Amino acid sequence: MLNEFKEFIAKGNVMDLAVGVIIGAAFQKIVDSLVNDLVMPVVGYALGGTDFANMFMVLQDGAKAAAPYAALAEARAAGAAVFAYGSFLTQVLQFLILAWIVFLMVKAVNRMRRAEP
């Protein structure tokens, strides 16, 4: 069994996967910054100054303090049960941007592979 494991690890596919995961994790930080620091402020401005990070609905007041809460972080710190739909929308947008970039990368790699004789 140990020899099979060594053979499995030595295959190029496993190393390629490991490199892909590491680069993907670093790339996720870039996409997070793109969405949070560039895209969402523009979208919020276009929608009349809406701050998506603080779009939430209080389902139940917190034990430490009662509503109203000025920000999502304040509501969570008070122990309130919140429906944080703004954070969810931000995450969906991050996923869509990341999926689109991965699609474009795969498409480019496939195009390069076809060019070989």
VMD Tcl script that builds the backbone (N, CA, C; Angstrom):
set m [mol new atoms 351]
animate dup $m
set s [atomselect $m all]
$s set {name element resname resid chain x y z} {
  {N N MET 1 A 0.824 -1.190 0.000}
  {CA C MET 1 A 0.000 0.000 0.000}
  {C C MET 1 A 0.870 1.257 0.000}
  {N N LEU 2 A 1.989 1.227 0.724}
  {CA C LEU 2 A 2.881 2.379 0.774}
  {C C LEU 2 A 3.465 2.674 -0.607}
  {N N ASN 3 A 3.810 1.609 -1.344}
  {CA C ASN 3 A 4.345 1.804 -2.695}
  {C C ASN 3 A 3.293 2.420 -3.614}
  {N N GLU 4 A 2.049 1.990 -3.470}
  {CA C GLU 4 A 0.975 2.576 -4.281}
  {C C GLU 4 A 0.809 4.062 -3.969}
  {N N PHE 5 A 0.916 4.397 -2.683}
  {CA C PHE 5 A 0.806 5.794 -2.285}
  {C C PHE 5 A 1.946 6.623 -2.873}
  {N N LYS 6 A 3.176 6.102 -2.818}
  {CA C LYS 6 A 4.323 6.805 -3.394}
  {C C LYS 6 A 4.122 7.014 -4.891}
  {N N GLU 7 A 3.622 6.008 -5.569}
  {CA C GLU 7 A 3.372 6.107 -7.006}
  {C C GLU 7 A 2.297 7.152 -7.299}
  {N N PHE 8 A 1.269 7.184 -6.468}
  {CA C PHE 8 A 0.182 8.150 -6.638}
  {C C PHE 8 A 0.696 9.578 -6.470}
  {N N ILE 9 A 1.504 9.793 -5.434}
  {CA C ILE 9 A 2.037 11.126 -5.159}
  {C C ILE 9 A 3.024 11.547 -6.249}
  {N N ALA 10 A 3.763 10.601 -6.785}
  {CA C ALA 10 A 4.792 10.933 -7.779}
  {C C ALA 10 A 4.198 11.297 -9.144}
  {N N LYS 11 A 2.950 10.955 -9.381}
  {CA C LYS 11 A 2.332 11.282 -10.670}
  {C C LYS 11 A 2.229 12.794 -10.821}
  {N N GLY 12 A 2.363 13.263 -12.024}
  {CA C GLY 12 A 2.313 14.690 -12.309}
  {C C GLY 12 A 0.974 15.316 -12.004}
  {N N ASN 13 A -0.110 14.573 -12.144}
  {CA C ASN 13 A -1.439 15.131 -11.926}
  {C C ASN 13 A -1.632 15.619 -10.490}
  {N N VAL 14 A -1.072 14.893 -9.535}
  {CA C VAL 14 A -1.218 15.279 -8.134}
  {C C VAL 14 A -0.468 16.579 -7.874}
  {N N MET 15 A 0.718 16.690 -8.419}
  {CA C MET 15 A 1.494 17.920 -8.230}
  {C C MET 15 A 0.817 19.091 -8.937}
  {N N ASP 16 A 0.284 18.847 -10.135}
  {CA C ASP 16 A -0.445 19.903 -10.845}
  {C C ASP 16 A -1.641 20.370 -10.032}
  {N N LEU 17 A -2.335 19.430 -9.434}
  {CA C LEU 17 A -3.495 19.771 -8.612}
  {C C LEU 17 A -3.075 20.592 -7.394}
  {N N ALA 18 A -1.981 20.202 -6.761}
  {CA C ALA 18 A -1.506 20.940 -5.593}
  {C C ALA 18 A -1.133 22.375 -5.970}
  {N N VAL 19 A -0.433 22.541 -7.068}
  {CA C VAL 19 A -0.066 23.879 -7.526}
  {C C VAL 19 A -1.331 24.671 -7.853}
  {N N GLY 20 A -2.287 24.029 -8.502}
  {CA C GLY 20 A -3.541 24.700 -8.845}
  {C C GLY 20 A -4.305 25.167 -7.614}
  {N N VAL 21 A -4.326 24.358 -6.578}
  {CA C VAL 21 A -5.032 24.728 -5.350}
  {C C VAL 21 A -4.346 25.918 -4.680}
  {N N ILE 22 A -3.031 25.900 -4.642}
  {CA C ILE 22 A -2.293 26.992 -4.009}
  {C C ILE 22 A -2.495 28.292 -4.783}
  {N N ILE 23 A -2.369 28.230 -6.094}
  {CA C ILE 23 A -2.566 29.428 -6.908}
  {C C ILE 23 A -4.023 29.887 -6.826}
  {N N GLY 24 A -4.947 28.940 -6.804}
  {CA C GLY 24 A -6.368 29.285 -6.684}
  {C C GLY 24 A -6.671 30.008 -5.383}
  {N N ALA 25 A -6.063 29.580 -4.302}
  {CA C ALA 25 A -6.284 30.244 -3.014}
  {C C ALA 25 A -5.752 31.679 -3.047}
  {N N ALA 26 A -4.580 31.861 -3.652}
  {CA C ALA 26 A -4.031 33.214 -3.765}
  {C C ALA 26 A -4.888 34.058 -4.711}
  {N N PHE 27 A -5.356 33.462 -5.783}
  {CA C PHE 27 A -6.177 34.177 -6.752}
  {C C PHE 27 A -7.509 34.590 -6.138}
  {N N GLN 28 A -8.016 33.791 -5.223}
  {CA C GLN 28 A -9.277 34.119 -4.549}
  {C C GLN 28 A -9.149 35.438 -3.786}
  {N N LYS 29 A -7.993 35.687 -3.204}
  {CA C LYS 29 A -7.789 36.951 -2.489}
  {C C LYS 29 A -7.850 38.132 -3.445}
  {N N ILE 30 A -7.314 37.946 -4.649}
  {CA C ILE 30 A -7.362 39.008 -5.654}
  {C C ILE 30 A -8.805 39.268 -6.055}
  {N N VAL 31 A -9.575 38.196 -6.265}
  {CA C VAL 31 A -10.976 38.359 -6.639}
  {C C VAL 31 A -11.765 38.999 -5.501}
  {N N ASP 32 A -11.486 38.613 -4.265}
  {CA C ASP 32 A -12.149 39.235 -3.112}
  {C C ASP 32 A -11.915 40.747 -3.110}
  {N N SER 33 A -10.667 41.134 -3.319}
  {CA C SER 33 A -10.351 42.562 -3.342}
  {C C SER 33 A -11.029 43.253 -4.518}
  {N N LEU 34 A -11.023 42.610 -5.673}
  {CA C LEU 34 A -11.676 43.182 -6.847}
  {C C LEU 34 A -13.144 43.459 -6.568}
  {N N VAL 35 A -13.822 42.474 -5.997}
  {CA C VAL 35 A -15.255 42.628 -5.731}
  {C C VAL 35 A -15.501 43.621 -4.607}
  {N N ASN 36 A -14.830 43.443 -3.469}
  {CA C ASN 36 A -15.104 44.280 -2.291}
  {C C ASN 36 A -14.608 45.712 -2.424}
  {N N ASP 37 A -13.469 45.895 -3.086}
  {CA C ASP 37 A -12.854 47.214 -3.122}
  {C C ASP 37 A -13.132 48.001 -4.395}
  {N N LEU 38 A -13.481 47.302 -5.490}
  {CA C LEU 38 A -13.691 48.000 -6.753}
  {C C LEU 38 A -15.123 47.869 -7.286}
  {N N VAL 39 A -15.620 46.656 -7.379}
  {CA C VAL 39 A -16.927 46.435 -8.021}
  {C C VAL 39 A -18.086 46.862 -7.127}
  {N N MET 40 A -18.115 46.380 -5.886}
  {CA C MET 40 A -19.264 46.655 -5.020}
  {C C MET 40 A -19.427 48.145 -4.699}
  {N N PRO 41 A -18.358 48.904 -4.476}
  {CA C PRO 41 A -18.566 50.347 -4.276}
  {C C PRO 41 A -19.190 51.027 -5.504}
  {N N VAL 42 A -18.784 50.615 -6.711}
  {CA C VAL 42 A -19.361 51.191 -7.926}
  {C C VAL 42 A -20.828 50.803 -8.056}
  {N N VAL 43 A -21.133 49.528 -7.786}
  {CA C VAL 43 A -22.526 49.072 -7.845}
  {C C VAL 43 A -23.352 49.803 -6.791}
  {N N GLY 44 A -22.811 49.932 -5.590}
  {CA C GLY 44 A -23.512 50.658 -4.532}
  {C C GLY 44 A -23.746 52.107 -4.896}
  {N N TYR 45 A -22.756 52.749 -5.494}
  {CA C TYR 45 A -22.900 54.143 -5.926}
  {C C TYR 45 A -23.969 54.261 -7.005}
  {N N ALA 46 A -23.961 53.315 -7.947}
  {CA C ALA 46 A -24.950 53.332 -9.029}
  {C C ALA 46 A -26.370 53.129 -8.500}
  {N N LEU 47 A -26.490 52.448 -7.378}
  {CA C LEU 47 A -27.805 52.198 -6.779}
  {C C LEU 47 A -28.136 53.215 -5.691}
  {N N GLY 48 A -27.502 54.377 -5.764}
  {CA C GLY 48 A -27.845 55.440 -4.831}
  {C C GLY 48 A -27.099 55.389 -3.516}
  {N N GLY 49 A -25.887 54.902 -3.506}
  {CA C GLY 49 A -25.082 54.905 -2.287}
  {C C GLY 49 A -25.345 53.719 -1.374}
  {N N THR 50 A -25.904 52.656 -1.899}
  {CA C THR 50 A -26.191 51.464 -1.096}
  {C C THR 50 A -24.896 50.758 -0.711}
  {N N ASP 51 A -24.768 50.422 0.566}
  {CA C ASP 51 A -23.622 49.666 1.056}
  {C C ASP 51 A -24.062 48.218 1.229}
  {N N PHE 52 A -23.642 47.359 0.317}
  {CA C PHE 52 A -24.086 45.966 0.343}
  {C C PHE 52 A -23.619 45.239 1.593}
  {N N ALA 53 A -22.470 45.620 2.136}
  {CA C ALA 53 A -21.952 44.952 3.334}
  {C C ALA 53 A -22.889 45.120 4.520}
  {N N ASN 54 A -23.681 46.191 4.533}
  {CA C ASN 54 A -24.579 46.449 5.657}
  {C C ASN 54 A -26.052 46.296 5.289}
  {N N MET 55 A -26.326 45.476 4.294}
  {CA C MET 55 A -27.715 45.179 3.961}
  {C C MET 55 A -28.110 43.919 4.728}
  {N N PHE 56 A -28.959 44.088 5.716}
  {CA C PHE 56 A -29.371 42.948 6.533}
  {C C PHE 56 A -30.735 43.227 7.133}
  {N N MET 57 A -31.354 42.161 7.604}
  {CA C MET 57 A -32.643 42.258 8.260}
  {C C MET 57 A -32.512 41.569 9.624}
  {N N VAL 58 A -32.949 42.218 10.659}
  {CA C VAL 58 A -32.876 41.640 12.001}
  {C C VAL 58 A -34.050 40.684 12.184}
  {N N LEU 59 A -33.737 39.435 12.470}
  {CA C LEU 59 A -34.773 38.435 12.712}
  {C C LEU 59 A -35.147 38.374 14.185}
  {N N GLN 60 A -34.135 38.580 15.023}
  {CA C GLN 60 A -34.374 38.575 16.469}
  {C C GLN 60 A -33.320 39.456 17.126}
  {N N ASP 61 A -33.759 40.311 18.047}
  {CA C ASP 61 A -32.828 41.197 18.742}
  {C C ASP 61 A -31.779 40.388 19.487}
  {N N GLY 62 A -30.617 41.025 19.663}
  {CA C GLY 62 A -29.536 40.379 20.382}
  {C C GLY 62 A -29.732 40.431 21.881}
  {N N ALA 63 A -29.040 39.557 22.555}
  {CA C ALA 63 A -29.131 39.505 24.016}
  {C C ALA 63 A -28.400 40.677 24.659}
  {N N LYS 64 A -27.364 41.189 23.973}
  {CA C LYS 64 A -26.545 42.265 24.545}
  {C C LYS 64 A -27.140 43.643 24.293}
  {N N ALA 65 A -27.818 43.813 23.160}
  {CA C ALA 65 A -28.401 45.121 22.824}
  {C C ALA 65 A -29.564 44.911 21.865}
  {N N ALA 66 A -30.536 45.806 21.926}
  {CA C ALA 66 A -31.709 45.700 21.057}
  {C C ALA 66 A -31.520 46.538 19.799}
  {N N ALA 67 A -32.324 46.245 18.793}
  {CA C ALA 67 A -32.295 46.989 17.527}
  {C C ALA 67 A -32.738 48.416 17.785}
  {N N PRO 68 A -32.448 49.358 16.970}
  {CA C PRO 68 A -31.822 49.244 15.646}
  {C C PRO 68 A -30.302 49.182 15.732}
  {N N TYR 69 A -29.720 48.538 14.730}
  {CA C TYR 69 A -28.274 48.404 14.623}
  {C C TYR 69 A -27.814 49.190 13.403}
  {N N ALA 70 A -26.742 49.936 13.548}
  {CA C ALA 70 A -26.243 50.775 12.458}
  {C C ALA 70 A -25.518 49.957 11.395}
  {N N ALA 71 A -24.931 48.843 11.804}
  {CA C ALA 71 A -24.148 48.038 10.869}
  {C C ALA 71 A -24.318 46.561 11.192}
  {N N LEU 72 A -24.004 45.736 10.218}
  {CA C LEU 72 A -24.100 44.287 10.396}
  {C C LEU 72 A -23.175 43.813 11.512}
  {N N ALA 73 A -21.976 44.347 11.554}
  {CA C ALA 73 A -21.025 43.954 12.604}
  {C C ALA 73 A -21.569 44.277 13.992}
  {N N GLU 74 A -22.247 45.400 14.106}
  {CA C GLU 74 A -22.841 45.795 15.386}
  {C C GLU 74 A -23.960 44.829 15.773}
  {N N ALA 75 A -24.777 44.428 14.821}
  {CA C ALA 75 A -25.861 43.485 15.091}
  {C C ALA 75 A -25.311 42.131 15.514}
  {N N ARG 76 A -24.275 41.680 14.816}
  {CA C ARG 76 A -23.676 40.385 15.163}
  {C C ARG 76 A -23.001 40.446 16.529}
  {N N ALA 77 A -22.341 41.565 16.828}
  {CA C ALA 77 A -21.697 41.720 18.134}
  {C C ALA 77 A -22.722 41.713 19.262}
  {N N ALA 78 A -23.922 42.205 18.978}
  {CA C ALA 78 A -24.989 42.219 19.986}
  {C C ALA 78 A -25.651 40.853 20.130}
  {N N GLY 79 A -25.288 39.926 19.247}
  {CA C GLY 79 A -25.872 38.588 19.315}
  {C C GLY 79 A -27.208 38.469 18.617}
  {N N ALA 80 A -27.518 39.415 17.745}
  {CA C ALA 80 A -28.790 39.389 17.028}
  {C C ALA 80 A -28.762 38.334 15.933}
  {N N ALA 81 A -29.931 37.748 15.692}
  {CA C ALA 81 A -30.085 36.839 14.551}
  {C C ALA 81 A -30.395 37.703 13.337}
  {N N VAL 82 A -29.503 37.657 12.337}
  {CA C VAL 82 A -29.655 38.531 11.179}
  {C C VAL 82 A -29.714 37.724 9.888}
  {N N PHE 83 A -30.434 38.267 8.937}
  {CA C PHE 83 A -30.515 37.740 7.586}
  {C C PHE 83 A -29.642 38.673 6.743}
  {N N ALA 84 A -28.378 38.292 6.540}
  {CA C ALA 84 A -27.387 39.173 5.912}
  {C C ALA 84 A -27.383 38.972 4.401}
  {N N TYR 85 A -28.405 39.461 3.727}
  {CA C TYR 85 A -28.527 39.249 2.291}
  {C C TYR 85 A -27.509 40.065 1.504}
  {N N GLY 86 A -27.015 41.162 2.025}
  {CA C GLY 86 A -25.987 41.944 1.340}
  {C C GLY 86 A -24.675 41.178 1.238}
  {N N SER 87 A -24.294 40.524 2.308}
  {CA C SER 87 A -23.081 39.700 2.294}
  {C C SER 87 A -23.241 38.544 1.323}
  {N N PHE 88 A -24.427 37.968 1.290}
  {CA C PHE 88 A -24.691 36.867 0.371}
  {C C PHE 88 A -24.583 37.336 -1.078}
  {N N LEU 89 A -25.151 38.494 -1.394}
  {CA C LEU 89 A -25.064 39.022 -2.757}
  {C C LEU 89 A -23.610 39.274 -3.158}
  {N N THR 90 A -22.819 39.754 -2.218}
  {CA C THR 90 A -21.397 39.981 -2.485}
  {C C THR 90 A -20.696 38.666 -2.790}
  {N N GLN 91 A -20.985 37.630 -2.014}
  {CA C GLN 91 A -20.363 36.320 -2.242}
  {C C GLN 91 A -20.782 35.724 -3.579}
  {N N VAL 92 A -22.048 35.894 -3.949}
  {CA C VAL 92 A -22.520 35.397 -5.254}
  {C C VAL 92 A -21.785 36.117 -6.372}
  {N N LEU 93 A -21.622 37.418 -6.243}
  {CA C LEU 93 A -20.901 38.185 -7.256}
  {C C LEU 93 A -19.441 37.732 -7.333}
  {N N GLN 94 A -18.813 37.489 -6.196}
  {CA C GLN 94 A -17.438 36.978 -6.201}
  {C C GLN 94 A -17.358 35.644 -6.922}
  {N N PHE 95 A -18.307 34.762 -6.655}
  {CA C PHE 95 A -18.313 33.459 -7.310}
  {C C PHE 95 A -18.464 33.608 -8.816}
  {N N LEU 96 A -19.388 34.471 -9.250}
  {CA C LEU 96 A -19.616 34.640 -10.683}
  {C C LEU 96 A -18.383 35.201 -11.385}
  {N N ILE 97 A -17.720 36.155 -10.764}
  {CA C ILE 97 A -16.505 36.708 -11.359}
  {C C ILE 97 A -15.419 35.645 -11.426}
  {N N LEU 98 A -15.227 34.900 -10.351}
  {CA C LEU 98 A -14.218 33.849 -10.331}
  {C C LEU 98 A -14.535 32.766 -11.362}
  {N N ALA 99 A -15.787 32.360 -11.458}
  {CA C ALA 99 A -16.181 31.345 -12.435}
  {C C ALA 99 A -15.946 31.846 -13.859}
  {N N TRP 100 A -16.239 33.118 -14.120}
  {CA C TRP 100 A -16.030 33.689 -15.453}
  {C C TRP 100 A -14.538 33.697 -15.803}
  {N N ILE 101 A -13.697 34.067 -14.850}
  {CA C ILE 101 A -12.257 34.103 -15.104}
  {C C ILE 101 A -11.723 32.696 -15.338}
  {N N VAL 102 A -12.168 31.726 -14.562}
  {CA C VAL 102 A -11.739 30.344 -14.768}
  {C C VAL 102 A -12.195 29.855 -16.134}
  {N N PHE 103 A -13.416 30.193 -16.526}
  {CA C PHE 103 A -13.928 29.827 -17.847}
  {C C PHE 103 A -13.027 30.398 -18.948}
  {N N LEU 104 A -12.667 31.672 -18.820}
  {CA C LEU 104 A -11.804 32.296 -19.828}
  {C C LEU 104 A -10.424 31.648 -19.862}
  {N N MET 105 A -9.896 31.283 -18.697}
  {CA C MET 105 A -8.591 30.625 -18.651}
  {C C MET 105 A -8.641 29.255 -19.308}
  {N N VAL 106 A -9.680 28.475 -19.023}
  {CA C VAL 106 A -9.817 27.146 -19.625}
  {C C VAL 106 A -9.998 27.271 -21.133}
  {N N LYS 107 A -10.776 28.256 -21.541}
  {CA C LYS 107 A -10.988 28.488 -22.972}
  {C C LYS 107 A -9.667 28.833 -23.664}
  {N N ALA 108 A -8.837 29.669 -23.035}
  {CA C ALA 108 A -7.539 30.035 -23.613}
  {C C ALA 108 A -6.607 28.836 -23.696}
  {N N VAL 109 A -6.580 28.011 -22.660}
  {CA C VAL 109 A -5.733 26.815 -22.671}
  {C C VAL 109 A -6.200 25.862 -23.755}
  {N N ASN 110 A -7.496 25.670 -23.899}
  {CA C ASN 110 A -8.013 24.785 -24.949}
  {C C ASN 110 A -7.658 25.312 -26.331}
  {N N ARG 111 A -7.706 26.621 -26.518}
  {CA C ARG 111 A -7.354 27.218 -27.802}
  {C C ARG 111 A -5.876 26.981 -28.105}
  {N N MET 112 A -5.012 27.084 -27.091}
  {CA C MET 112 A -3.584 26.854 -27.292}
  {C C MET 112 A -3.313 25.393 -27.616}
  {N N ARG 113 A -4.041 24.492 -27.002}
  {CA C ARG 113 A -3.850 23.068 -27.262}
  {C C ARG 113 A -4.267 22.713 -28.687}
  {N N ARG 114 A -5.305 23.321 -29.206}
  {CA C ARG 114 A -5.756 23.063 -30.567}
  {C C ARG 114 A -4.732 23.548 -31.591}
  {N N ALA 115 A -3.965 24.560 -31.261}
  {CA C ALA 115 A -3.012 25.132 -32.205}
  {C C ALA 115 A -1.844 24.212 -32.482}
  {N N GLU 116 A -1.601 23.243 -31.597}
  {CA C GLU 116 A -0.490 22.315 -31.801}
  {C C GLU 116 A -0.815 21.392 -32.957}
  {N N PRO 117 A 0.228 21.062 -33.793}
  {CA C PRO 117 A -0.018 20.149 -34.942}
  {C C PRO 117 A -0.253 18.728 -34.510}
}
mol reanalyze $m
mol bondsrecalc $m
mol representation Tube
mol addrep $m
